[in-house]
Amino acid sequence: MNRASRSIRLGYVEYVNAFPFYHNLKQRLGSEEAEFVYGTPSMINQFIRQGKVDAALISSLEYALAGENYFVLSGGCIGAKGVTGSVVLFSKLRMEELDGKRIALSSESLSSACLLKILLQLERGYSNDYIEHLAHLPEMLEQADASLAIGDQALYWRKSPSLFRHDVCDEWTKWQKLPFCFALWVVRRPFAEQFPDKTRLLSQALENNLEENLRDLNALFRNMPRCGDHPVHRRQILDYWQRLLYRMDPEVLKGLERFYELARQMKFLDREIVLEYASAVEVG
């Protein structure tokens, strides 16, 4: 494949919160310019690290762990300040009773799992036993006192009188008075350096596409595929999208930097993290 015909392989996170980035993106880029590779957040993290995709919306912790492989692409992210409804600790006990208890972590999460550990250990001084689980929430709760669920599973889980629902992002915001950045758009460094024009095209397309989709959320909802077996309620989804922060503004960046600082304190990271942007790349 020659330089001009090389398509862009994009990781596609199959969550409702990411849909504003992807709807009509192929059409905006040109159907021959892009191909989607689908997966959960943890799968997309693996795909881009392995070079199976060129650009993707990845976990903010994945960027910190393997930032030497990536440039940040445009200002696109998924963040929130306060309640999200899609990063939730479902618990048989009140938060005040969770010290020393076993907690199941969704295998789909990376940033959210790290965030929960930071909150429980650094904010509350708890010491917990963690297990990673592939199954759905009921199976996770059979083996643990509480379970972290993310994305659509957390968003659509029906309320249960026997479970407490703790919104993890809301806990973070109450503690740090900052938003939390769960994911950000990146491009692999070799792709950005070899294909600077395509990288600029993608960056601009992402910005323009997001702006257009967020301008009319009702239209966006009408184009959203049904999410598995979950009932999709229009008002619930519109409210959800409106709560999320899709651009890396100075406050979101400050929250991300604080998260990285605390992750270093917990020994999840071994170095200071500085975001490097694709727009700053000079190609000879």
Residue pairs with C-beta under 8 A, 6 or more apart in sequence:
3 194
3 195
6 195
6 198
7 32
7 33
7 34
7 35
8 29
8 33
8 34
8 35
8 54
8 55
8 191
8 195
8 198
8 202
9 34
9 35
9 37
9 52
9 53
9 54
9 55
10 25
10 34
10 35
10 36
10 37
10 53
10 54
10 55
10 56
10 202
11 36
11 37
11 39
11 44
11 47
11 48
11 53
11 55
11 56
11 57
11 58
12 18
12 22
12 36
12 37
12 38
12 39
12 44
13 39
13 40
13 41
13 44
13 56
13 57
13 183
14 38
14 39
14 40
15 41
15 86
15 151
15 152
16 86
16 151
16 152
16 155
16 224
16 227
16 237
16 240
17 78
17 86
17 151
17 240
17 241
17 244
18 57
18 78
18 183
19 220
19 224
20 210
20 213
20 214
20 220
20 241
20 246
21 57
21 76
21 185
21 206
21 209
21 210
21 213
21 246
22 36
23 209
23 213
23 220
23 223
23 224
24 209
24 212
24 213
25 34
25 205
25 206
25 209
26 34
26 36
28 205
28 208
28 209
29 201
29 202
29 205
33 198
33 201
34 202
37 44
37 47
37 52
37 53
39 47
40 108
40 151
41 58
41 59
41 108
41 109
41 110
41 150
41 151
41 183
42 59
42 107
42 108
42 109
42 110
44 53
44 56
44 57
44 58
45 58
45 59
45 62
45 110
46 52
47 53
47 56
48 54
48 55
48 56
48 58
48 62
48 69
48 70
48 186
48 188
49 62
49 66
49 69
51 188
51 190
53 188
54 187
54 188
54 191
55 73
55 185
55 186
55 187
55 188
55 191
55 199
55 202
56 185
56 186
57 76
57 78
57 183
57 184
57 185
58 70
58 183
58 184
58 185
58 186
59 109
59 110
59 111
59 182
59 183
60 77
60 111
60 181
60 182
60 183
60 184
60 256
60 259
61 110
61 111
61 114
61 263
61 268
62 110
62 111
63 70
63 72
63 184
63 186
63 273
63 275
64 260
64 263
64 269
64 273
65 269
67 273
67 276
68 189
69 188
69 189
70 186
70 187
70 188
70 189
70 276
71 186
71 187
71 189
71 192
71 276
71 277
71 278
71 280
71 281
72 184
72 185
72 186
72 248
72 275
72 276
72 277
72 278
73 185
73 186
73 187
73 199
73 202
73 203
73 206
73 277
73 278
74 185
74 203
74 204
74 206
74 207
74 278
75 207
75 247
75 248
75 249
76 184
76 185
76 206
76 207
76 210
76 246
76 247
76 248
77 181
77 182
77 183
77 184
77 185
77 245
77 246
77 247
77 248
77 252
78 181
78 182
78 183
78 184
78 244
78 245
78 246
79 179
79 180
79 181
79 182
79 244
79 245
79 246
79 248
79 252
79 255
79 256
80 169
80 173
80 179
80 180
80 182
80 243
80 244
80 245
81 169
81 173
81 178
81 179
81 180
81 245
81 251
81 255
82 169
82 170
82 173
82 243
83 167
83 169
83 170
83 243
84 167
84 168
84 169
84 170
84 240
84 243
84 244
85 154
85 155
85 167
85 240
85 243
86 150
86 151
86 152
86 154
86 155
86 240
87 109
87 112
87 115
87 148
87 150
87 154
87 167
87 168
87 169
87 182
88 148
88 149
88 150
88 154
88 157
88 165
88 166
88 167
88 168
89 95
89 103
89 116
89 146
89 147
89 148
89 165
89 166
89 168
90 137
90 141
90 146
90 147
90 148
90 149
90 154
90 157
90 163
90 164
90 165
90 166
91 98
91 145
91 146
91 147
91 163
91 164
91 165
91 166
92 141
92 145
92 146
92 162
92 163
92 164
93 101
93 145
93 146
93 164
94 164
95 124
95 164
95 166
95 171
98 120
98 126
98 128
98 145
98 146
99 124
99 125
99 126
99 127
99 128
100 126
100 127
100 128
100 129
101 128
101 129
101 144
101 145
101 146
102 128
102 129
102 130
102 131
102 143
102 144
102 145
102 146
103 116
103 120
103 128
103 129
103 130
103 131
103 144
103 145
103 146
103 147
103 148
104 130
104 131
104 132
104 133
104 140
104 141
104 143
104 144
104 146
104 147
104 148
105 113
105 116
105 130
105 131
105 132
105 133
105 147
105 148
106 112
106 113
106 132
106 133
106 140
106 147
106 148
106 149
106 150
106 153
107 132
107 133
107 134
108 150
108 151
109 148
109 150
111 182
111 183
111 259
112 148
112 150
112 168
112 182
113 130
113 132
113 148
114 263
114 266
114 268
115 168
115 169
115 172
115 180
115 259
116 148
116 168
117 128
117 130
117 266
117 268
118 259
118 262
118 263
118 266
119 168
119 171
119 172
119 175
120 126
120 128
121 127
121 128
121 266
122 262
122 265
122 266
123 171
123 175
131 143
131 144
133 139
133 140
133 143
133 144
133 147
136 153
137 147
137 149
137 153
137 157
140 147
140 149
141 147
141 163
148 168
149 157
152 227
152 228
152 230
155 236
155 240
156 227
156 230
156 231
159 165
169 180
169 182
172 178
172 180
173 179
173 180
176 255
176 258
178 251
178 254
178 255
178 258
179 245
179 251
179 252
179 255
180 255
180 256
180 259
181 245
181 248
181 252
181 253
181 255
181 256
181 259
184 248
184 256
185 206
187 199
187 202
187 278
191 198
191 199
192 199
192 278
192 281
193 281
193 283
196 281
196 283
199 278
199 281
200 279
203 278
203 279
210 246
210 247
213 220
214 220
214 241
214 246
217 238
217 241
217 242
218 234
218 238
220 241
221 234
221 237
221 238
224 232
224 237
226 232
245 252
248 256
253 275
256 275
257 273
260 269
260 272
260 273
263 269
264 270
264 271
264 272
